[in-house]
Amino acid sequence: MTGTTDSLFVERSVCCASPSGLHRMVYGEWGERSNPKVLVCVHGLSRNGRDFDNLAQALAGDYRVICPDVVGRGRSDWLRDPAGYTIPQYVADMMVLIARLDVETVHWLGTSMGGLIGMVLASLENTPITRLLLNDVGPEISSASIRRIGEYIGRAPKFDSYEDAERYIRLVSAPFGALTDAQWRQLTESSLCLTPDGRYGLSYDPGIGETFRRDAEAFDLWPIYDRVRCPTLVVRGAESDLLTVQTLHAMVARGPRPAVVEVSGVGHAPMFMDEAQIACVRDFLLAV
């Protein structure tokens, strides 16, 4: 793999606000801080910023790559009130992050929920986003995907051993496709935390599941999508149940009229851990 070494990775945090108080959002930063070209990579519903380690290493020679743990996930704080786990809160947090970075514009790559956050932010007047990559998500989510995600999100399982935890991660994340053993281990290790009883748990607030099940059925962001004007790429897992072919076709015909890349053998969602997937990101983001 081309790119930088871990010596160009540093972990930072920024303080954000919600109606229930202040919270700390942790983010990983790759590459040179002096680089004015910034790429913000935002993960899916129950994931975290370390999902982008491979991609960030590969792009850190071209970008200052920023990979936040959205509040309630990974190393970031949990909200006092789980009702606050909403897109408007995440958008507000990301604007605080961009202000901390002290840049006027960014490129944005968002997987699933991270794509929704980027879509909303890109739709706003005077948005800082000048190039948008939506990874396996659109302004409409299929009911089948909502049911599948609702079955496991926020159930807060605990595991007696690392091996049990990895088996679970492989099961619920099977749509990621045919990853190597090393890649599954990488994703599992970044997904776990030790619980007070010495067992393994998942590193996100179970309250996220409550909000998801409450709000997902009413999901419709078409009016927001239609206001996006920056160059846009949609990457779709060819077997995705979240971004359907019908929704993708409708996206191509309206709004930013994005380019499309489909990744064979993958459902929801491509993880950008191999050279071919990383190459499609690089080609789009660095296009003149």
N, C-alpha and C positions, 0 to 999 in steps of 0.2 A: 504494500500500500504506500502511495506517496503521501507526503504531508509532514507534520511536525511531530515532535515527541511530547511526552507528558510534562516536560519541563516548561512548556508554554501554557500549561493549565493552572488556573488558580480559582479558588472558591471565594466568592464574595457574598454580601447580602445587602438588602435595602429595606428600609422600614416603610410600610404601607399602612393605610387606614381603612377600616370598615365601620359600619354603624355600631358594631360591638366592641370596637377598640383598635389598638395598633397590632400589627403582626409583621413578622420578619419573613421576607421572601429571599431565599438563597438562590444564587445562580452560579453556574460555572462559566468561566471566561477562557477562551482559547485564542492563541495568537498574540500579536503585538497590540498593546493598548493604544499606541499612537496611530494605528491604521484607521483612517476615516471611513473605510468601507466596513459596515457592520451587518452581520447576519444574525437575526434572532430566530432560534429554533424552539418551538413550544410543543410539548408532548401531548399525549392523549389523556383520557379521563382519569385513569388510575395509574398512570405511568409517572415518569420523572425525567429530568433533564439529562441524566446519564444515558438515556436511550440514544443520544446523538454523539456519543464518544467517537465512534468510528468516522462518522461524517465530519465532525468538527476537526479531528486530526487531519483529515484529508484536505479540508478547505482553509485551515488556519494560516496557510501561506498567502492566501488571497484576501481573507476576511479576518476581522476581529469577531469571533463567533461567540454568541451569548446564549446559554442554555439554562433558563430558569426552571426551578421546581415551583409550579403553580401552587399557591397557598393551599394547605391541606395535604400536600404530597411531598414525598422525599424528605429533604432536610428542612423544608420550610415549616413555619408554625401552622397549627390548626386554628381555624376560626372558633371563637367562643360560641357563636350561633351558626349551626350548620345550614340554616336557611340562606346564609350569605354566599354559598357556593353557587354563584351565578355568573353568566357571561359579563354583565355590566361590572361586577366586582373585579373580574379578571382583567378586563380592558383598563379599568382605572389603575390597577396594579402595574400593568405593562407600561402605561404612560409614565408612572413614577420611575420605573426601571430605565426607560429610554431617556428621561431627564437626567438620571444618574450617569448614564453613559456619555452625556454631553455631546450628542450628535443631532443633526437636524433630520436626517433620513436614515431608514434602515431597509434592508431586504428581510423578508419574513418567510419562514418555512413552518407550517403548522400541521401536525398530525391530528386528525380527528378533532377533538376539542380545541387543540391548539390552532387548527385551521379555522374553526368558528370564531375564535378570538381575533385572529388576523383578519377574517372577512369583515367582522364588525368594525374593527379599527380602520381597515382600508376603505370602508364606505363613508367615513366621516370627512367633512370638509377640512382641508389643511392637514390631512393625514400624513404621518411621517413615513408610511410604507410606500415605497416606489416600485417594488417588485414582490409578487405574492405567489407562493407555492402552497397549494392546498393538497395535503396528502390524504387521499381516500375519504374525503368529506365534501359535502355540498350543502345547499340551503334547505335540503329536505332529507330526513333520515327515515329509512324503511322501518316499518313496524316489526318486521322479523328481527332486525338488528336490535331494536329497543328491547324486545323480549329477551333476546340472548344475553345482552349486557346486564339487564335487570336481574337475571337469575344469579349472578355472582357478585356484582359490584356492591361493596360495602358490607359483605357478610362476615368480614373479620375472622377468617379462619386462622388457627394456630397450628404449628407443625412441630413434632418432637425432634425431627432431624432435618438437616439441609436437604437430604435426598428426597424426603417427603415434600418439602417445599418446592423443589425443582420439578417434581412430577406434576404438582398442581399448576405451576407456571406454564409448563409445556402444554397442559390440557386446556387451560382457559385461553392461552395465547397461540393455539394451534394455527389459527388463520394467518399468523405471521409468515408461514411457509416453512420450507425445508432449511432450517438453520443448522449450523454445525453444533457439535457438543460444546465447543468453546464459546460459541455465541449464546447458546442457551444458558450456560453458566454465567456469562457476563450479565445477561438480562436478569437472571435470578438473583445474583448477588446484589445488584442495584435495587432490587424490589423488596428486600427483606430488612427487618429490624429485629432486635432482640426485645422480647417482652419482659416485664418484671419477674415473671415466673421462669425465666431462662429459656423459653421456647422461641421459635421463629414466628414472626407475624409479618403482615404486609405493610409497607411504609406509606400508608395514606389513611386519612381520617374516614372511618366507616360512615360518618354522616354524609359524605359525598353521595352515597347510594340513595339516601332518603330524598335528597333534592333531585337527583336524576330521575327516579321513579315518579316523582311528583310532577315534574315539568316536561318530560321528554315527549309525551303524547301530543302536546300542543305545539310541537316544534315546526316553525315555518319562517325561514330567513330569506325568502325570495325577494321581498322589497329591499332588503339590505344588500343582497348579492347584486341586484341590478344597479346599485349606486357605485360599485367598484369600477374604477377606471384604469388602474395601473396594469402593466403587463402581468398576466397570470398564467400559471401552469397548474393543471390538475393531474396528479398521479393517482391512478386507481389500481388496486389489486384486482386482477381479472376475475377473481372468485369472490369479490366483496359482497357482503349482504348489507352493508351500511350505505354505500354509494352505489345505487343501482344503475344499470345501463340506461334506463329511461331518464333518470335524473341527470346523468352525465350528458346525454344528448340535448336535453333542455338547457343545460348550462352552456354548452358550446354555442347555442343559438341566441344567447342573450347576455346581458350584463357585460363583463369584460371580454367575452368570447375567447375563452382560454385555449391555449394549446393543451394537448392531452398525451399522456404516456400511460399505457397499461402494462402492468407487471404480471407475467404469467406465473401460475403456480402459487399465487399469494391471494389471500382474502383481505380481511381488515386487520392490519394494514401493512404496507411495505415499511421496512425498518431501516433502510439505507445503511446496511451493514456490509454489503458486498460491492465490489468495484463497479458492476454494471448499474446498480441503482444509484450509487454515488455519482457516476458519470452523468446521468440524466439531470441530476440536481445542478452539478457544476456547469453543464452546457447551458441550462436555462438562466441561472443566476448571473453568469459571466458573459452572457450574450450582449453584443453591442446593440 
